[in-house]
Amino acid sequence: MTEKAHRSISRLPHLYAALVMLMTILVVPAASAQTIYVMDSGDTVRITVFGEPDLSGEFKVDAMGRLNLALIGQVDVRNLTTDQARQKIHDAYQDGYLRHPDVAVEIVAFRPFFIMGEVNQPGSYDYVPGMNVLNAIAIGGGLSYRGDEDDIEILRGHDASRVVIPATLATIVMPGDIVRVAEIYF
């Protein structure tokens, strides 16, 4: 074996490691971005303002994406994570109401998901964390005899920002998603 061939072969593990790292960088953010949860209408959240029981409680996000909280009034939380909402509520209470507010925000109940098309019981159902399309179809009574498991879409987002995602049975379903199962054509 020549010296040049030996050097080329000795580089293979390094090239393989670089390829694995590149694939991790490209694939992992896409998968995790799909599961980052943001609040919207229909979610129920628990707001805890430590040391202030009158300001704490469970609140439902209204149709406009807002929470109506004591002292500070309406706070827009649509498309915010719980940490972003916590910071926004903290800042609002600190702005003239409380000296050092310590606020916690957690989701108590997720908004429902919807399933439509060729399932036996289309409709609105309670969301279960970790749900995928197969679980959603099972909750919707299974595929109808015309249901095409190879032609499923998820509609995600709000009106103007809604996106259509081609889905498989393993695709993650998020609260508020609309799962649409197409009809199979013979």
ZIJO-V556190 format. One record per pair of residues at least 24 apart in sequence whose ideal C-beta (glycine too) atoms are under 10 Angstrom apart, sorted by the first residue. I is the first residue (numbers start at 1). J is the second residue. Records with the same first field share a line. If there is no record, write none. Layout:
# ZIJO-V556190
I: J + J
This chain:
# ZIJO-V556190
31: 172
34: 154 + 156 + 165 + 171 + 172 + 174
35: 129 + 130 + 172 + 174
36: 81 + 174
37: 81 + 82 + 107 + 110 + 129 + 174 + 175
38: 65 + 77 + 78 + 79 + 80 + 81 + 82 + 84 + 85 + 157 + 174 + 175 + 176
39: 65 + 67 + 77 + 78 + 79 + 80 + 81 + 82 + 84 + 85 + 105 + 107 + 110 + 111 + 175 + 176
40: 65 + 77 + 78 + 79 + 80 + 110 + 111 + 157 + 158 + 174 + 175 + 176
41: 65 + 66 + 77 + 78 + 111 + 158 + 176
42: 109 + 110 + 111 + 112 + 124 + 127 + 175 + 176
43: 67 + 77 + 78 + 82 + 107 + 108 + 109 + 110 + 111 + 127 + 175 + 176
44: 107 + 108 + 109 + 110 + 111
45: 77 + 82 + 85 + 86 + 89 + 105 + 106 + 107 + 108 + 109
46: 82 + 104 + 105 + 106 + 107 + 108 + 109
47: 75 + 85 + 86 + 89 + 103 + 104 + 105 + 106
48: 86 + 102 + 103 + 104 + 105 + 106
49: 89 + 90 + 93 + 97 + 98 + 101 + 102 + 103 + 104
50: 100 + 101 + 102 + 103 + 104
51: 98 + 100 + 101 + 102
52: 93 + 97 + 98 + 101 + 102 + 103
55: 89 + 93 + 97 + 98 + 101 + 103
56: 103 + 104
58: 106 + 108 + 109
59: 105 + 108
60: 108 + 109 + 111
61: 85 + 107 + 111
65: 158
67: 105
69: 93
70: 97
71: 96 + 97 + 98
72: 96 + 97 + 98
77: 105
78: 158
79: 157 + 158 + 161
80: 105
81: 105
82: 106 + 107
107: 175
109: 175
110: 174 + 175 + 176
111: 174 + 175 + 176 + 177
112: 175 + 176 + 177
113: 139 + 140 + 154 + 173 + 174 + 175 + 176 + 177 + 178 + 179
114: 140 + 155 + 173 + 176 + 177 + 178 + 179 + 180
115: 139 + 140 + 141 + 152 + 173 + 177 + 178 + 179 + 180 + 181
116: 140 + 155 + 178 + 179 + 180 + 181
117: 143 + 144 + 146 + 147 + 148 + 151 + 152 + 153 + 178 + 179 + 180 + 181 + 182 + 183
118: 143 + 144 + 145 + 146 + 147 + 148 + 149 + 151 + 152 + 180 + 181 + 182 + 183 + 184
119: 143 + 144 + 147 + 179 + 180 + 181
120: 144 + 145 + 147
122: 179 + 180 + 181
124: 178
125: 179
126: 175
127: 173 + 174 + 175 + 176 + 177
128: 173 + 175
129: 174 + 175
130: 172 + 173
131: 172 + 173 + 174 + 175 + 177 + 179
132: 167 + 168 + 169 + 170 + 171 + 172 + 173 + 179
133: 167 + 168 + 169 + 170 + 171 + 172 + 173 + 177 + 179 + 181
134: 168 + 169 + 170 + 171 + 173
135: 169 + 172 + 173
136: 167 + 169 + 171 + 173 + 177 + 179 + 181
137: 169 + 173 + 179 + 181
139: 173 + 179
140: 179 + 181
143: 181 + 184
144: 181 + 183 + 184
145: 184
146: 181 + 182 + 183 + 184 + 185 + 186
147: 181 + 182 + 183 + 184
148: 181 + 182 + 183 + 184 + 185
149: 181 + 182 + 184
150: 182 + 184
151: 180 + 181 + 182 + 183 + 184 + 185
152: 179 + 180 + 181 + 182
153: 178 + 179 + 180 + 181 + 182
154: 178 + 179 + 180
155: 179 + 180
